[in-house]
Structures are given as C-alpha cells and as structure tokens.
C-alpha cells in the first residue's frame, strides 16, 4: 500500500472542511459510505497561494433509482442526495471553500469503463484514468473507509491517452468560448496543457500544475516561457495587466500546439469541442 498524504499537510480550512464533510456523509449514509478521500491540487505541497477547489471523492453503495435521478431527488429535501448537497453547501460557506465532489457508485469504481455519478446516472467521470493514477501513487488524503488502492485498478496507457484527449478537448472548448481574456481560464489551459505534455513524455500524470509548468520551462521552446511564467503569477493571484495580455494572446496557440502533439483519439460528434 502506497502512503497517502497526511491531512496535517493541508491548509487548515481545507482540512477542517474535508473532515466536516466526511462526518456529514457518514451521518447521512452510514455504512453506505464505502470510502472517501481528498485529492487534487490541494494535496500537493506547491499548491496555489490562493485557495482552489477542494476535490473530494466519495464512494457510495446502495443508491436507489430515485437517488440516481436529479429530477427526483431534488424534489425531495429529505432525500439523501438533497441532504448531502445541502450539508456540502453549508460547510463550504462556513470554511470559505469551493467543493468539487465526485460521488461514485461502489459497483462501478472497480471497472475500467468510466463510472457514472452516484446521484446523476447520465454523467460520466471523464478524468477517471488520471484520477486513478494519482490515487494509486498516494496523491490523496484518506478520510473514511476503504482506500483507493482497495477499490480501483491501475489505468492502462490507452485509458490515460483517452482521458488526456478529453481534458484537452475541454481546453479547446474554453478557447472556442472566448475565455482567453480571463487570466484564470488562460492559466488553467496553459498549465493543464503542460501537464498533458508531461504525461505524454513520461507516462505519468501524477504532477502538480506548478511542477508541470516548471517541467515545461525545461522542455518547451522559449516562445512559450513568458506565458508559463505569467501563468505562475496568475495562479497565485499576482498577475498584472501585462501578464493578462500575454496569457490572452498565448492561450489559443498553446492549446493548438498541445493538440498537435496529442491527436484526437477517436471521432468527435458534430459541433464545438465538448466540455469534459
């Protein structure tokens, strides 16, 4: 078993919010809470100086058909999903965090196909292969029940490539939507693009955004360096007007450069690039 990240390594608010959500889930779900953990950028030591999303994965057993249909459970405040999301919103407000939660059905997490969402059966977890790689490398904080290595299987190279393709398609959609003028979205695109390139070069997606940017400075041509440095300042909330302009003008060509190195893995439906 790979050692996980200690909760003591997290910012105080993130740790406290994660524990509060764990307790709320255990109270609502009881034994149907199979496992829960914190993952994502907050678990890396070189995280943003600003608080980002707090990523939580919880594996849920025995969700019935009404709980898997948002139209049904949203109409019933006493339903378990409604109570969970109400508790989540209250905890987020108390601690000033933004939760990004994945509630996954226990019967699907041990499979290679993309799992659905426990409380939204028609939504799929497109980053599934990347998540599993992070978890099996110990890049998570264990909160409750089973650990990821007891539940999921390692991703194959083909699965990782498909997951990277979908992540890149998400970035392409941001370009199409005209989001380059938002330094946050441009930074997201450039540093996630760096992480995609790192994974293509090394086979491993287990790296923080900041470290992926540092890797890219060593491996990409100098024409991209100004944007990567600007993304670093924006990531910590310190971007100036010049940084914003560099990010705005570089986002689209940078994403296009990444796409040239990662051709689409399959046929696409008509229309704009899909959100992941």
N, C-alpha and C positions, 0 to 999 in steps of 0.2 A: 504494500500500500504506500503510495506517494504521500509525503507530508503535505498538508494543506497550509494555507496562510493563517496565521493566528489572528483572531479578531482584535487583539491588542494592537495590531499593526494598522488598523483602520482609523480614520478620523473619528473623534468622539461621537459626533452627531450621527455619522453613518452606522457606527457600531450599535449605538443605542436604538436607532430606528429599526435596524435589522432584527435586533433581539425583541423589540416590541411587536414587530410584525410576526415573528416566529411564535410568540406567545398567543397572539390573536388567532393565528391559523390553527395552532394546537387546540385552543379553546373551541373553535368553531368546528374543526374537522375531526378531532380526537384521533383515533387510530387510523383514520383515512389519510392523515398526513404522513406519507411514506418517507419523505426526506425533504430537506430544504437547505439551501446554501446561498451565499452572496458570491457574485462573480463579476467579471468586467473590470473596467478601468480603475475602480476604487480599490481593488485588491493589489494594484502594482505600487511599488514604493515611489515611482516617478510620476504619480498621478498629477492631474492638473492642480494648480494652486487654487482654482475655483472649484466649488462643489459641483460634480456632474451627476448624471443619473445614478441611482443606486439599483444595480441589477440584482434581482432575486429570482432564483428558480425554486419552485416547489412542486413536488411530485404527488399527485392526488390519486387515491384509489376510490372506486365505487361511486363515481359521478353518474347520476341517472340521466335519462334522456332530457328532462326538463332543464337540468343544470347545464347541459351542453348546448342549449339554445338560448342565446342572449334575449331574444324577444320574450321568452317565457320567464326566465329568472329575473329580468329587470322589472317585470310587472309585479313581482312578489318581494317586498322588502324583507320578508322573513326567510327567504331562500338563502342557502349557504353562499352562493356567489355574491348576492347583493350584500350580505353581511360582511363578506371578506373585502369587497371593494370599498364599502363604507369605512371599515376599520383602517384600510390602507390609506384612504384619503385623510382621515383624522390624524393618523400617525405622521403622514407627510407634512401636514400643517403644523403639528407640534414641533417637529425637528427641522423644518425648512429643507426637506429633501424631496427629490422627484423620483418616485419609484418607477422602474421599468421591470415589470414582473412577468415571468413565464410560469403559468400554471399548466402542468403537463399531466396527461393521464398515465398512470402507472403501467398499464398494459401495453403502452406504445414506446416507452423510453428505452427498452432493451432491443429495439429493432433498428435496422439501418435506414428504413424509409423515414421521411420527415414526419415527426409527430404532429398531431393536431393540438390545439389548445383545449385544456380540460373544460373550460367554460365557453368555448366558441369552436365547435367541431369543424367548421369550414375554414378556419385559419390555420396555416402551417408554419412551423418554425424553420424558416429557410436557412438560418445560420447553424443548423443542427450539427454539422460535421465540425465546424470551427469551435463551437461550444464544447463538444466532447473532447477535442484535442486539448483545450485549456484545462478542463476539469481533470482529465486523466494525467495531466502534468502537475497537478496540485495547485492550479491557479484559481482557488476559490476559498471561501471561509465557511466551514461547516457549521450549520445552525441546529439541525434536528435530524434524527432518524438515520436512514441509510445514507452512505456517502456515494458520490457519483460512480466511483470505481466498482461499487457493488451493483450498479443498475445499468450502466451503459457500456457499449462496445466501442473499441477504437475505430476511428474513421479511416476509410481507405483513401489512397491518393486521388482516385476518381471522385469520391464524395467531396473531398476538400476542394477540388477544382470546380465542381459544380456550385459549391457554396460560395467560392470566390467570384464566380461568374455572376451569381445573383446579387452579391454585395456590390459588385462593380456596376451592374445594371441599375441598382438603386442610386449610385452616384451619378450615373448618366441621366437619370430622371431629374435629379436636382439641377443638372446643367440645363436640361430642356425647360424646366420650370423657371429658369432665370434667377436662380438662387446665388449666383456668384457674387452679387452685391452684399450679401450677408457674410461678414467675416467668420461667423461661427460655422455656417454651412460650407464655406470655402475651405476652412481649416479641416473640417470633418472629411471633406473629399480628398484633400491633399494628403493628410496623414493616414487615412484609411487606404488610399492608393499606395502609399509607401509600404503599409503592412501587407497588402496584396502582393506587391513586388518581392518583399522579403520572403513571403511564403513560397512564391514560385521559385525563388533562388535556393531556399534552404529546405523546403518541405515542411517547415513548422510555422503555424500561425500564432504560436504562443509568444507574443511580444506586445509590449505596450505601444500606444500611439507615439509617445515621445521617443522611445527607443527605436521604433521603426523609422521615425524621421531622422534620427542620428545615423542609422544604418544607411538610409538613402543618401545622406550627405557624403558618405564614403563611396557609394556605388553608382550614383546617377551623375550625368553631366552637370557642369557648373550652371548651365542656363536655368536649372530648377532650384538652385540653392537659395536664392533670395526668397522665393515663395515658401520654402521649407522653414527658413528662419522666421519669416513673418508668421507662419502658422504656429510656431512655438510661442511667440509673444501673444498671439491671439488666444491660444489655448489657456494661457494663464491670465487672460483678461487685460493684457497690457499693449494691445495693438493700437498704433496710431493711424492717422489718415493715410500715410504713405504705405504702411503695411496693408491696410484695407484695399488700396488700389492695386498693389502687387497681387494680392490674393484674388481680386476680382478678375484681373486680366489673365491670370495663370490657371484658374480652376478648370476651364473647359479644355485647353490644350494638354494640361497634365492628365486629366481623366482620359482623353483620347490617346495619349502616349501609353497609359496603362492598358487600355483596351487593345492596342496594337501588340502588346506582349502577352495578352490573355484573350485570344479569340473566343467568341461565344461558343458555349459547349453544346448548343442544340438550337433548333429552330425556335423562333420567337413568335408569339401571337402578334397580329397586326396592331398598330397603334404605337403610342410612345413607350419608352422603356418602363418596366414595371417597378413599382415600389416593392421592396422585399418584405 
